[in-house]
Amino acid sequence: MSKLNLKDRGPGALLSLGCAALGVVCLAAYCVYGAVFDYFDTGVCIALLLAAACAGVYALADGKPLGALSLVSASCLSFALGLFFLNSFPVWADNLNGITMYASRGGLAPVVAIAAVMLACILAEIVSCFLSRGKGDAK
């Protein structure tokens, strides 16, 4: 096993590492939002945790068989975003219509912010799939 050196990592690994860090931030924001407004879903939490772990392993580990972890991370993030959007439907419906039909708690700003961070992570992970992981890799 080689010593971890970020100088030897390519743009795909660095982008995936940034996505892993952003995924942990998104996970923390989601957990706080879910606990405060009682919208916590274990499925979203597990998917975000798995996505951040896969992105981190993809960025830091050596070996060809690990190349699919970036795609697994993007898939987990997509699942988390979809489930989060489904669970936040009452907030969207009440705030966009100006009514309290679903008696939603919380505002639309945190929901949009968390969803935007998840979408940015998804796009970054998809892009990292097409970039090299090492400086000398031809992909």
N, C-alpha and C positions, 0 to 999 in steps of 0.2 A: 504494500500500500504506500503510495507516494504522499509526500508532505503537501498539505493544502496550500496552494499559492494562487491567488486570484489573478496574478499577472499572466499565468499560463492559460487562463480560461478565455474562451472566445466570446463573441457577442451574444450567441444563443444562451450560453451558460450564465452570463452576467444579467441578461434580460430575465431569464427564468429565476435567478436569485433575487432580483428586484421584485419580481412577481410574488415570490414566496414571502418576502418581507411585507409587501403590500397586502397579501392574503392574511397574514397574521394580524395586521392592523384592522383589516375588514372583519376578521373573526372577533376581535376584541370589541369593535364598534357594534357588531351585531349582538354579541352577548349582553352588552350594556343596554342597548335598545330593547332587546327582548325581555330582559329582566325588569327594566323600568316600566315598560308599557304592557307587559304580560303578553307578548307576541313571540316568545321563545319557542323554537322548533328544533328538536334534537337532530332531525335530518339535515337541516341547513348547517348546523354547527359541525356535524360529522363530515359533511361534504366539504366545507371550507377547511377544516383541519386536514383532511386527506389531500385536498388540492395543494395546500401549502407544503405538506410533507413531501408529496411527489415532486413538486417544483424544486424544493430544496435538494432532494436526493439527485434529481436530474442535473442540477447545476454543480453539485459538489463531488459526486462520485465519478469514478472512471469506469469505462467499459461500454462496449457497443450495445449489449442487450438492454441497457437502461434508457435507450433513446425514446422508447414509447412512453416513458413517464411524463413527458411534457404534454403529450396528447391526453393521457389519463387525467392530468391536472386540469387541462382545459375542459374536459368532459365533466369532471366533478364541479368545477366552477360554474359551468352552464346549468347543471342540475340544481346547484345551490341558488343561482339567480332565479331560475324558474319557480322553484318552491318558495323562495322569499317573495317573489312577485305575487304568487297565488295567495300566500298567507297575508299579504298586506293589501289585499283587495278592499277590505272595509275602509282603510285609510284613504285609498285612492277615490273610492266612490263617494265617501262623505265630504272630503275636501274639495274635489273637483265639481261636485254638484251643489255645494253650499248647504247641505242638509245633514241631519244626524240620523239617518235611516239605520245605520249599523252600529251606532254608538261607539265609534272607533275612538281609540285613545292615541294620543301623540299627533304630531303634525306630519305634513307631507315632506318637509325639508330633510329630516333624517332618513326617510325611506328612499328618497331620490338620491341622496348622497351615498348611502350604502350600495344601492343598485348601480350607481355610476362607478364606484370603486370596483365592484365585482365585474362590470363590463370592461373596464380598463384592464383588469387582471386577465380576463378571457382573451382579449385582443393581444396582449403582451405574450401570453403563453402560446397562442397560435403562431405569432410571428417567430417566437423562439424555436418552434419546430423546424423552421426552414433555415435557420442560421447555424453555423458551426459551433460546437461546444468547446473546442480547443483551438489554440492559436494556429497549430499546424494541420488541423483537420481540413479536409476538402469537403466535409460533410458526408 
